[in-house]
Amino acid sequence: MKIATWNVNSIRTRKEQVLAWLQANPVDILCLQETKVIDPDFPRSPFEYLGYHLYISGQKAYNGVAIFSRQPLEDVSLGFTAILDENTVQTFDEQKRVIAGTIDGIRVINLYVPNGASVGSEKYIYKLSWLKLLKEYLQKTLEKTPNICVCGDFNIALEDRDIHDPIGRENHIMASDTERQALKEILDLGLADAFRKFNTESGQFSWWDYRAASFPRNKGWRIDHHYLSSSLYEKAKSCVIDKTPRKLEKPSDHTPVIVEL
């Protein structure tokens, strides 16, 4: 089974690129982030024509997540309230950032973690609170199923080798010590980085800023991840970053990451 994650930065803008990529890479599951469209306006039919079942949770102009699956998913859920009570979740599900479904006994959880804007800002505090809620959500999920793949745009580079230039990273959003610690506490639930099982080198990234010719200069960050529970981690055969879509005209600033189980 191949599961891909890709922040497409608007599914309507990138529709043709995603279609072409799926035709060349017919993965079993494609998890998308930043779809940026309300559900009634999602361009469903071209992807359904390719044979995918679509599960979507969107909002206008911002955020939005979706799962495309070759086989129908079971127990599809949106947001944190599928697992946690409303008093705990409060207003965090107003932003569409979490969608999950089960296939062949594997719980696939697709996330778009908040960016946080800048260290110490109001959005940064929101991000840390969101991650705390995610930990509780995943803890309860793991109590129900031992096989989970948590993937998506995490907006966190966990290690210095995940950044082209880590100097000063402690004051940079997506790399501050507090963000990294929050993610490490989540991984301590029993999750491991699929990419690092097969790739230990630095200089391998999934996101490049649109500015300053960052992509041709490979000034990127690795912030798109597949985290697997121990049972799935042992079954992982490969995990690769496909840079090809980032080379296209008007691409997303992210590129797909694919894990094979």
Steps between C-alpha positions, in 0.01 A plus 500: 500500500627846406385804698595850383470835674503832312420856599363620165444865600155513328353194331323710238820679403700177497227265370672413171833445674345263754315311227817459295695389806240237591499365147877461519495387864176308569542483877242319712447801728564869439470737796472868406534814707414864437227415253354848560147430377160432655372147450230576236762667277764228525589371147397142572411352162847491332643307794200270528546427128849375583340253741546676832252533785516852642465605863527874558481762771549851369448866561512807281845633406684342796602161640302196383598132490398206281570131454481326161484120524491223241287293738212640705611609846328388818419709807582835338513783753561874490670705766596429859141462621483154343713384794497777758204669668387845393604663827856386437505594134326837547534696173801320354294311242382822341817485293488194274827327577427136591347212302540126559384169357579130524615268222611137542525551874720810468378829642620779269496840669557799273604825672565860412677633808475879552801700384521728802605820316787602732647382828308642794208629294133428566503250211807333652313448827208361299736256327637370828149455639399320181796263533409427861151408384645285221699302755185419694316412178774261387535344842132406499524381139788269584292347779254389232737389223871414501543576130506870421666717236499866598598711203476851365653844517627528857659844456784379723854400406582258777880506465767738375574269206142569384588867428737631232651748747420437869692802631262702714226242461408520872338836428341389174146375465481128415829429680482650848585276794144519634346385172751218467438388855124496442548275197747275682246447779249391236750257347570361847153344484663238277542658158808508277609699196468280190729717290788473745477122496644509149664843467746643750658773288439871537402711200175310433199728515127507425435876506678793338397864534386664178743786566873538436520211252482265796417188298779512238742583781351218714442734792217295642351343809369149568166566668272243330512168682372146535506382861423131550408293802754229579312221325483697174852638532635147485300438180613818324686420177593851389430867550595751231460868416392561140640837393356482148180703561702783660679550164175582318377846408299653786542201734407456861786598728482143639558172319368146560646259753414132446528209743466138387381235744 
